[in-house]
Amino acid sequence: MNSLLVLLIVLVVLMLLVARKDGVRNLLGLLINFGMIFVLITLISWGFNALLVLVILSVIILAFAIFMSSDENEMTVIAFKTSVIVVLSLMVLAVFVQHIGQFQGFAAEDVDELENLSLTVGLNFSNIAIVVMVISMLGAVAESAMALTASLYEVIEQDEFMTIEQFKNQRVIISQQILGTAVNTLFFGVLGATVGLILWFVRLQYSWAEIFNSKLLMADVAAMLLGMLGILFSIWLSGYFVEKDFEKEKGESD
């Protein structure tokens, strides 16, 4: 039996055992988002504007990722609103980063695999590089926004007499905790994916200049840094929205 199939079965079984009905809903959301990625790739390959397709499908993917993981309430609405704002903002930054870094196309390390293939595929690879960077950070942004929003609402529910100053202190503490774990998760994910490439550089005695000018490595680093910025922005913005909502409720109760 294929090892990937075994891992998939283990994942499905554990999600059903741990989350039960919510696990089914999360699996369905994951399946739908997998389909959305396939649709995105198909539309781009058909010649549709890659950035326009990216904007539309990013919003759809975030909606399924957030609303399929929790019941629709004020918490999930804030997390979704935050994620959309952050992703659209960083999409603009991704365009700027791509313009400066020029990460599009194929690297020298791809020459052997592409030697007998035609490269005239008729696609704007600069836009595709932007798509890759944005898609890579969607999960991290949505997870950070959802984690902070859920944590802050849990704190509010536990203490009905919490003051605004106490809430702000809790917001800072929880934000720091989530930021540290989320950034490390993203960092080690990218590091694990590039270990083979780094070993390639070391064994072939690449110079530091060649490493820092490697298109393959720097594209991954750029995506990682954008993801980290997305995590930071989503944590701050979701905390801001929850704080404003809390201040509004306290004002109405007073």
C-alpha positions in Angstrom: 0.0 0.0 0.0 1.2 3.5 -0.9 2.8 5.2 2.1 0.9 8.5 1.4 -2.4 6.6 1.4 -1.5 5.1 4.8 -0.7 8.5 6.2 -4.0 9.9 4.8 -5.9 7.1 6.4 -4.2 7.7 9.7 -5.0 11.4 9.5 -8.7 10.8 8.7 -9.1 8.2 11.5 -7.4 10.4 14.1 -9.4 13.5 13.1 -12.6 11.5 13.4 -11.6 10.1 16.8 -10.5 13.4 18.2 -13.0 15.8 16.7 -15.9 13.5 15.8 -18.5 15.6 13.9 -16.2 18.6 13.8 -13.5 16.3 12.3 -15.9 15.4 9.4 -16.6 19.1 8.8 -12.8 19.9 8.9 -12.0 17.1 6.5 -14.8 18.3 4.1 -13.3 21.8 4.3 -9.8 20.4 3.5 -11.2 18.5 0.6 -13.0 21.5 -0.8 -9.9 23.7 -0.4 -7.8 21.0 -2.2 -10.4 21.3 -5.0 -10.1 25.1 -5.0 -6.3 24.9 -5.5 -6.9 22.6 -8.4 -9.4 25.1 -9.9 -6.9 27.9 -9.4 -4.2 25.9 -11.3 -6.6 25.0 -14.0 -7.9 28.6 -14.5 -4.3 30.0 -14.7 -3.3 27.3 -17.2 -6.3 28.3 -19.4 -4.9 31.8 -19.6 -7.1 33.6 -17.0 -5.4 36.6 -15.2 -3.5 34.9 -12.4 -3.7 37.8 -9.9 -7.5 38.1 -10.4 -8.0 34.4 -10.0 -5.8 34.5 -6.9 -7.8 37.3 -5.2 -11.1 35.5 -5.8 -10.0 32.0 -4.8 -8.0 33.2 -1.8 -11.2 34.7 -0.3 -13.1 31.4 -1.0 -10.3 29.3 0.5 -10.2 31.4 3.6 -13.9 31.2 4.0 -13.9 27.4 3.8 -10.8 27.2 6.1 -12.4 29.3 8.8 -16.1 28.7 8.7 -15.7 24.9 8.2 -13.6 24.7 11.3 -16.0 26.5 13.7 -19.7 27.5 14.0 -20.5 30.9 12.4 -20.5 33.5 15.1 -18.8 36.8 15.9 -15.5 35.0 16.5 -15.3 33.4 13.1 -16.5 36.6 11.4 -13.7 38.6 12.9 -11.2 35.9 12.0 -12.4 35.8 8.4 -12.5 39.6 8.1 -8.9 39.8 9.5 -7.6 37.1 7.2 -9.0 38.7 4.1 -7.6 42.1 5.0 -4.2 40.7 5.8 -4.0 38.5 2.6 -5.1 41.3 0.3 -2.6 43.7 1.9 0.3 41.3 1.7 -0.7 40.5 -1.9 0.3 44.0 -2.8 3.6 43.5 -0.9 4.2 40.2 -2.7 3.9 42.0 -6.0 6.6 44.5 -4.8 8.8 41.7 -3.5 8.5 39.8 -6.8 9.4 42.9 -8.7 12.6 43.4 -6.6 13.6 39.7 -6.3 12.6 38.4 -9.7 11.9 34.9 -8.3 9.9 33.7 -11.4 10.9 31.0 -13.8 13.2 28.1 -13.4 16.6 27.9 -11.6 19.9 26.5 -12.8 19.3 23.4 -10.7 16.3 22.6 -12.9 18.3 22.5 -16.1 18.7 18.7 -16.3 15.0 18.0 -15.8 13.9 20.6 -18.3 16.5 19.9 -21.0 14.2 18.0 -23.3 11.1 20.0 -22.5 9.6 23.1 -24.2 9.6 26.2 -22.0 7.2 28.2 -24.3 4.1 27.5 -22.1 2.7 31.0 -22.6 2.3 31.9 -19.0 3.5 34.9 -17.0 5.7 33.2 -14.4 6.2 36.5 -12.5 2.5 36.3 -11.6 2.8 32.6 -10.8 5.6 33.4 -8.3 3.2 35.9 -6.6 0.5 33.2 -6.5 2.9 30.7 -4.9 3.9 33.2 -2.2 0.3 34.2 -1.4 -1.1 30.7 -1.3 1.8 29.6 0.9 0.7 32.0 3.7 -3.1 31.5 3.6 -3.1 28.7 6.2 -0.7 30.5 8.6 -2.8 33.8 8.4 -6.1 32.0 9.0 -4.7 29.9 11.8 -3.2 32.8 13.7 -6.4 35.0 13.4 -8.6 32.1 14.5 -6.3 31.1 17.4 -6.1 34.6 18.8 -9.8 35.4 18.4 -10.9 32.2 20.0 -8.5 32.6 22.9 -9.6 36.2 23.6 -13.2 35.3 23.5 -12.6 32.4 25.9 -10.9 34.8 28.3 -13.8 37.2 28.1 -16.3 34.4 28.8 -14.3 33.2 31.8 -14.4 36.6 33.5 -17.6 38.6 33.1 -16.2 41.5 35.2 -13.0 41.9 33.2 -12.0 45.5 32.7 -10.7 46.9 29.4 -7.2 47.3 31.0 -7.2 43.7 32.1 -8.3 42.6 28.6 -5.5 44.6 27.0 -3.0 42.8 29.2 -4.4 39.4 28.3 -4.3 40.4 24.7 -0.6 41.2 24.8 0.2 37.9 26.7 -1.8 35.7 24.3 -0.5 37.5 21.2 3.1 36.9 22.3 2.4 33.2 22.9 0.6 32.6 19.6 3.2 34.7 17.6 6.1 32.6 18.9 4.6 29.2 18.2 3.1 30.2 14.8 6.4 31.8 13.5 8.4 28.8 14.6 5.9 26.4 12.9 6.3 28.3 9.7 10.1 28.5 10.0 10.6 24.8 10.6 8.2 23.9 7.9 10.1 25.9 5.3 13.5 24.7 6.7 12.4 21.1 6.5 11.3 21.5 2.9 14.6 23.0 1.9 17.1 20.8 3.8 17.8 18.7 0.7 18.5 21.9 -1.3 20.8 23.3 1.4 22.7 20.0 1.5 23.0 20.2 -2.3 24.6 23.6 -1.9 27.0 22.5 0.8 28.1 19.3 -1.0 28.7 21.2 -4.2 30.6 23.9 -2.3 28.4 26.8 -3.4 29.7 30.2 -2.4 27.7 32.4 -0.1 27.0 34.7 -3.1 25.6 31.8 -5.1 23.5 30.6 -2.2 22.0 34.1 -1.6 21.3 34.4 -5.4 19.7 31.0 -5.7 16.2 31.4 -7.1 14.9 28.2 -5.5 16.1 29.0 -2.0 15.3 32.7 -2.0 11.8 32.1 -3.3 11.1 29.9 -0.3 12.7 32.4 2.1 10.6 35.2 0.6 7.4 33.1 1.0 8.4 32.4 4.6 9.0 36.0 5.5 5.7 37.1 3.9 4.0 34.4 6.0 5.7 35.6 9.1 4.5 39.2 8.4 1.1 37.8 7.7 1.0 36.1 11.1 2.2 39.2 12.9 -0.4 41.4 11.1 -3.3 39.0 11.6 -2.5 38.6 15.3 -2.5 42.4 15.8 -5.5 43.1 13.6 -7.7 40.3 15.0 -6.8 41.4 18.5 -7.7 45.0 17.6 -11.1 43.9 16.3 -11.9 41.8 19.4 -10.8 44.7 21.6 -13.1 47.1 19.8 -16.0 44.6 20.1 -15.3 44.2 23.8 -15.2 47.9 24.4 -18.5 48.3 22.6 -20.1 45.6 24.8 -18.7 47.1 28.0 -20.0 50.5 26.9 -23.5 49.1 26.3 -23.6 47.3 29.6 -22.5 50.4 31.5 
